[in-house]
Amino acid sequence: MQSRLAQHRPWIVGLLVVAAIGLGVFRPWSAGESAETAQPIRYKEVVVARAPFRMAVRADGVVRPIDRIELKSKASGEVIELPIEVGEEIASDALVAKLDQVQERLGLAQARADVDIARAELELAEKNAARRRELFERRAVSERERDVTELELAVAHGELVRARAALERADERMDDTVIIAPVRGVILQKYVEQGQIIASGIDNVGGGTPIADIADMRTVHVEAGVDEIDIGKIRLGQPAAIRAEAYLDERYTGEVVRIAPEAREEQNVTVFDVVVRVDNVTGHLKSGMNAGVEIVLFEQEGALTIPVTALQHDGDEPRDGETGTATVLVREGDDYAPRAIRTGRSDQRVVEVLDGLEVGEVLGIPMVSRLKEDHDRLDARIRRSRSFGASRRDGKPRSGS
């Protein structure tokens, strides 16, 4: 009988310990510490006040020109003038490049000569036709001879029209050898050098040789990838603040002008491209430059806000434009009393209070670190108490006291 009791002693002791804990024999404070001397929960106090409240979505973006134009020549030939450099500002209708015009000049001279010949032939045909009509009226020539003369006059008219059309094409080919800037802007890229032979952008199957890229950088776009979690908060026309990494002291303002209808993957994260139009007031924003975008969702100067940590529990968590409920601890004398409040927007740091609190009231926020210490201390005591009466590693029961 005694051997059986000795064999089951560890289990009996364990059950007694559990029962003792349930009856309050083991107290959750250390030896020599009484309930009266145990340290109370400490609170951090926050005064309810009004302050500017701003919610925004932040993303990284890249500066892009709104209209980037790739300049090509309609004509082929050697570049004899190229008065542009990358980064240089250029006015509208300014010279970008000029090609060798020898062939075009010869063609233009030939076309002008053909017009003169056609005009002279037309004058002669008109005189012949007038004489034939007069002779026909006198019945000196037949009707057939008169009709042949009228046909020759019509042919002369057609030859003059064709000669004039050829002259216009020759003029256009001459003009095509001079490439001018279609808009005011900045030279972003230059693809050719003086003396290089380029191909026509019209006659060449490959699309011709690009000469330069130009864009008006007075107004630019910033393309930013917004996480799919935040894309539902973005609307067209929302204001945005832009800060370029190269000019941290400068701030630019813009507005959302486009939201991509389709997502893309970026480092295993689903993002949507959002385009913000920005006035490049200083001219420092350059194509391809990295910039941070902050899209403002909500901004109020005198909002009643409190720290999110002051909420004891969330009743209903608010969603975009909706309201929720929560409980806070409000100081009343030397103690703190729970009070239900109605909450609004939150940026995960502070939450907007719509009802339930007044300016000047004091809230108590339990010090989480102290609560955690008390919890860890109690948990350690329970673990130690459960080890009483445990079997030894050699399988033999520990001797009782």
Order of alpha helices (4+ residues) and beta strands (2+ residues): alpha-beta-beta-beta-beta-beta-beta-alpha-alpha-beta-beta-beta-beta-beta-alpha-beta-beta-beta-beta-beta-beta-beta-beta-beta-beta-alpha
